[in-house]
């Protein structure tokens, strides 16, 4: 995300197939209101300064995996649309197993 007077998500084209829909659903849900944003912040805070670790280790790092799973689960819980909620819920299950989007079954 880059702050430029609007929200710009820059990694969507790096998602395999139609997996670009997952971050859209997650961002939409996690920014849906103050409660969702507060819970997302609390879930992400322990890993807030770990960008390099995330790039190097990804879901192999248990703390990063836990944060990703928690954020996706929150997104599923806060999504107002059942179909949109399914996307982050499925991704949370995948993250919990330590699988990248390209490894989705």
N, C-alpha and C positions, 0 to 999 in steps of 0.2 A: 504494500500500500504506500502510495506517495501522496503527501499533502500538497495539493496545488489548487486550493480553493474548491476542490471536489474530491470525492473518494475515487481513487484509481487503483484497480487491482491489476498488477502487472504480470502475474505468473499463469494466467488462465490458459495461454497457448502451450504451456508445458505439461498440461494434463493429458493423459492418453484418452483417445476416443471422446466420448461425451462426458467424461469425468469433470470437465470444466463446470458442470452444473452444481457439483458438490460445494465448491467454495462460494458460489453465488448464493446457494440456499443457506449455507452456514453464516455468511456475512449478513444476509438479510435478516435472519432470525436473531443473531447476536447483537445486532444494532436496533432491534425492534422496540426497545424501551429501556428505561433506567435499570429495571431489575435484571434484565438479560445482560446488559452491559456490565453491571456490578459483579454478577456471577462469573462472567467471562474474564473480567480483569482478575478476580480472585483465583480462577483456575490457571491463568497464564502467568501470573506474577512470579511464581517460583522459577520460571525459565526465561524471564524477561530479557536477560542479558546474554543468552546462550545461542546467539545467531550462528556463530562459527561452529559450535558443536552440532547444531541442527543441520547445518550444511554438510558436515563431515560424517556424522553418525546417524542422523535421522531417527527412525523409529527403533533402531537398535539400542538407543539410550533409553533406559527405563523411565527416567523422569520426563524426558521429552515425549515419550510414548503416552505416559499417563496424562500429560497436559493436552496432547492432541485428542486423545480419547475423550477426556472430560469436556473439551470445547465442542467437539462434534456431538456428544450426547446432549449438552446444553442446547445446541442449535436445534437438534431434533425435538427437544422438549418445548422450545419457544416458537417453533414454526407453527403458524396458524393453518397451514395447508397440509393435509395428510400426505399427499404425494411429494410435496417439497420436504416434509419431515423425514420421509423414507430415505432420501439421499444422504443426509448426514448421519442418520442412524446406521445405515449400512456401512458407511465409511468409518464410523466409530468402532463397529465390530471388526472391520479389517485392521484398523490401527491397533486395537487391543491384541490382535494376533501378531502385530509387528510387520504387517504386509504393506508395501507401497501400493499406490493406485494401479500401477502396471501389473501387480501380482493379484489383483482382484479375481476371485473365483466366480 
